[in-house]
Amino acid sequence: MNWNNWRAVQAEAQGGGEGSETAAGAMDSGDLRQRIDNMIMETLKRHVSVSGQERVQELKEIAVTFEEKIYSTATSQHDYLQKISS
């Protein structure tokens, strides 16, 4: 993962160019973020009773929104992981 230039990775993930080192970092970042979204979702499902696909989709939106807010305010990978785990 290329986390040396956190803001460049964020910009790349939001629609920058292809083939660069930061593009590879953005892909790795996206994979990590997807895994974290899934972990947040599983945590929410353990603590909130859900019935029906509509409710599950609502929890997924909450998990994604929460993760996006943490990601957009993080200044580094370490900061992101620290914030997301607390």
Backbone as CSV, one residue per row, in Angstrom:
resi,resn,N_x,N_y,N_z,CA_x,CA_y,CA_z,C_x,C_y,C_z
1,MET,0.825,-1.192,0.000,0.000,0.000,0.000,0.863,1.246,0.000
2,ASN,0.452,2.213,-0.755,1.166,3.483,-0.771,0.388,4.493,0.065
3,TRP,0.829,4.682,1.279,0.149,5.607,2.186,1.024,6.814,2.478
4,ASN,2.150,6.940,1.792,3.048,8.047,2.058,2.418,9.392,1.739
5,ASN,1.594,9.433,0.723,0.952,10.682,0.348,-0.554,10.469,0.409
6,TRP,-1.093,10.501,1.594,-2.490,10.177,1.884,-3.458,10.994,1.039
7,ARG,-3.262,12.270,0.933,-4.184,13.112,0.170,-4.131,12.784,-1.321
8,ALA,-2.980,12.423,-1.842,-2.883,12.034,-3.257,-3.662,10.749,-3.503
9,VAL,-3.566,9.817,-2.578,-4.316,8.568,-2.699,-5.805,8.861,-2.665
10,GLN,-6.237,9.739,-1.780,-7.648,10.092,-1.717,-8.107,10.707,-3.023
11,ALA,-7.345,11.644,-3.575,-7.707,12.304,-4.825,-7.748,11.295,-5.961
12,GLU,-6.802,10.388,-5.984,-6.744,9.368,-7.037,-7.970,8.462,-6.959
13,ALA,-8.363,8.087,-5.773,-9.522,7.217,-5.594,-10.804,7.902,-6.028
14,GLN,-10.796,9.220,-6.031,-11.996,9.965,-6.397,-12.021,10.345,-7.865
15,GLY,-11.115,9.759,-8.686,-11.219,9.988,-10.114,-9.988,10.513,-10.793
16,GLY,-8.818,10.266,-10.248,-7.586,10.732,-10.882,-7.173,9.830,-12.024
17,GLY,-5.933,9.935,-12.441,-5.411,9.198,-13.582,-5.181,7.733,-13.304
18,GLU,-4.725,7.041,-14.379,-4.469,5.613,-14.277,-2.987,5.323,-14.344
19,GLY,-2.604,4.147,-13.839,-1.272,3.644,-14.057,-0.193,4.197,-13.152
20,SER,-0.479,5.129,-12.313,0.550,5.696,-11.449,0.645,4.919,-10.154
21,GLU,1.676,5.212,-9.409,1.860,4.559,-8.116,0.710,4.915,-7.181
22,THR,0.218,6.147,-7.256,-0.896,6.521,-6.388,-2.177,5.826,-6.815
23,ALA,-2.339,5.495,-8.097,-3.513,4.743,-8.533,-3.496,3.356,-7.900
24,ALA,-2.321,2.728,-7.852,-2.210,1.423,-7.195,-2.535,1.560,-5.719
25,GLY,-2.057,2.619,-5.093,-2.362,2.870,-3.684,-3.837,3.103,-3.467
26,ALA,-4.478,3.785,-4.408,-5.914,4.045,-4.293,-6.691,2.740,-4.369
27,MET,-6.254,1.817,-5.241,-6.936,0.536,-5.325,-6.780,-0.225,-4.023
28,ASP,-5.574,-0.248,-3.468,-5.369,-0.899,-2.185,-6.209,-0.234,-1.109
29,SER,-6.267,1.086,-1.148,-7.068,1.842,-0.190,-8.537,1.454,-0.307
30,GLY,-9.017,1.316,-1.532,-10.408,0.930,-1.755,-10.712,-0.445,-1.211
31,ASP,-9.765,-1.384,-1.394,-9.945,-2.729,-0.862,-10.036,-2.701,0.662
32,LEU,-9.143,-1.958,1.280,-9.164,-1.829,2.730,-10.465,-1.198,3.191
33,ARG,-10.869,-0.144,2.503,-12.099,0.554,2.886,-13.312,-0.357,2.750
34,GLN,-13.354,-1.187,1.718,-14.475,-2.121,1.541,-14.512,-3.137,2.682
35,ARG,-13.340,-3.633,3.063,-13.285,-4.582,4.187,-13.760,-3.922,5.471
36,ILE,-13.365,-2.683,5.679,-13.783,-1.968,6.889,-15.286,-1.704,6.858
37,ASP,-15.830,-1.327,5.688,-17.282,-1.168,5.556,-17.996,-2.447,5.983
38,ASN,-17.485,-3.578,5.515,-18.096,-4.871,5.853,-18.004,-5.161,7.349
39,MET,-16.877,-4.835,7.967,-16.731,-5.061,9.410,-17.692,-4.165,10.199
40,ILE,-17.835,-2.921,9.780,-18.781,-2.009,10.445,-20.189,-2.553,10.303
41,MET,-20.523,-3.022,9.107,-21.846,-3.580,8.852,-22.122,-4.775,9.752
42,GLU,-21.166,-5.679,9.868,-21.350,-6.849,10.730,-21.516,-6.436,12.191
43,THR,-20.777,-5.438,12.622,-20.913,-4.939,13.995,-22.306,-4.356,14.210
44,LEU,-22.771,-3.574,13.260,-24.116,-3.003,13.369,-25.175,-4.103,13.430
45,LYS,-25.029,-5.127,12.608,-26.011,-6.214,12.594,-26.029,-6.971,13.915
46,ARG,-24.886,-7.047,14.588,-24.840,-7.723,15.887,-25.551,-6.923,16.972
47,HIS,-25.563,-5.592,16.823,-26.108,-4.739,17.878,-27.490,-4.176,17.584
48,VAL,-27.947,-4.313,16.352,-29.252,-3.787,15.968,-30.020,-4.911,15.294
49,SER,-31.210,-5.197,15.802,-31.986,-6.256,15.163,-32.523,-5.744,13.830
50,VAL,-32.339,-6.539,12.803,-32.779,-6.161,11.467,-33.743,-7.199,10.927
51,SER,-34.747,-6.712,10.248,-35.670,-7.619,9.568,-35.999,-7.001,8.219
52,GLY,-35.781,-7.743,7.204,-36.076,-7.277,5.863,-34.881,-6.648,5.179
53,GLN,-34.875,-6.764,3.857,-33.773,-6.262,3.045,-33.660,-4.745,3.136
54,GLU,-34.782,-4.059,3.263,-34.752,-2.595,3.348,-33.973,-2.130,4.577
55,ARG,-34.166,-2.782,5.689,-33.462,-2.435,6.930,-31.965,-2.747,6.819
56,VAL,-31.639,-3.863,6.170,-30.233,-4.221,5.964,-29.560,-3.167,5.093
57,GLN,-30.251,-2.706,4.036,-29.706,-1.677,3.159,-29.493,-0.376,3.926
58,GLU,-30.403,-0.056,4.827,-30.260,1.152,5.650,-29.013,1.065,6.532
59,LEU,-28.770,-0.087,7.131,-27.568,-0.273,7.945,-26.307,-0.170,7.086
60,LYS,-26.360,-0.695,5.867,-25.209,-0.613,4.966,-24.900,0.849,4.642
61,GLU,-25.919,1.643,4.397,-25.721,3.062,4.117,-25.119,3.787,5.316
62,ILE,-25.540,3.426,6.509,-24.975,4.012,7.724,-23.492,3.656,7.835
63,ALA,-23.165,2.389,7.597,-21.772,1.936,7.685,-20.894,2.668,6.669
64,VAL,-21.361,2.789,5.435,-20.585,3.448,4.386,-20.410,4.929,4.697
65,THR,-21.468,5.587,5.134,-21.388,7.018,5.468,-20.410,7.259,6.606
66,PHE,-20.473,6.418,7.635,-19.562,6.542,8.763,-18.114,6.397,8.305
67,GLU,-17.841,5.353,7.508,-16.483,5.115,7.030,-16.000,6.267,6.162
68,GLU,-16.864,6.802,5.305,-16.483,7.917,4.429,-16.103,9.154,5.240
69,LYS,-16.838,9.424,6.302,-16.513,10.583,7.143,-15.162,10.413,7.823
70,ILE,-14.888,9.229,8.300,-13.585,8.973,8.928,-12.475,9.108,7.893
71,TYR,-12.659,8.518,6.725,-11.648,8.553,5.672,-11.357,9.985,5.223
72,SER,-12.395,10.771,5.062,-12.198,12.135,4.546,-11.523,13.060,5.554
73,THR,-11.586,12.735,6.824,-10.949,13.588,7.823,-9.575,13.075,8.252
74,ALA,-9.237,11.845,7.872,-7.950,11.265,8.278,-6.798,11.952,7.553
75,THR,-5.692,12.085,8.257,-4.511,12.726,7.688,-3.443,11.719,7.283
76,SER,-3.610,10.456,7.660,-2.658,9.405,7.317,-3.347,8.056,7.520
77,GLN,-2.677,7.005,7.063,-3.225,5.673,7.285,-3.352,5.405,8.783
78,HIS,-2.336,5.762,9.524,-2.355,5.540,10.970,-3.538,6.280,11.604
79,ASP,-3.728,7.538,11.228,-4.842,8.327,11.756,-6.175,7.673,11.393
80,TYR,-6.315,7.221,10.145,-7.539,6.567,9.685,-7.826,5.322,10.518
81,LEU,-6.827,4.459,10.646,-7.023,3.213,11.390,-7.298,3.461,12.865
82,GLN,-6.650,4.473,13.409,-6.886,4.807,14.814,-8.312,5.309,15.009
83,LYS,-8.762,6.192,14.128,-10.119,6.731,14.246,-11.169,5.664,14.000
84,ILE,-10.959,4.823,13.000,-11.968,3.836,12.645,-12.089,2.753,13.717
85,SER,-11.001,2.482,14.421,-11.059,1.434,15.447,-11.580,1.946,16.794
86,SER,-11.593,3.240,16.974,-12.101,3.766,18.252,-13.533,4.103,18.144
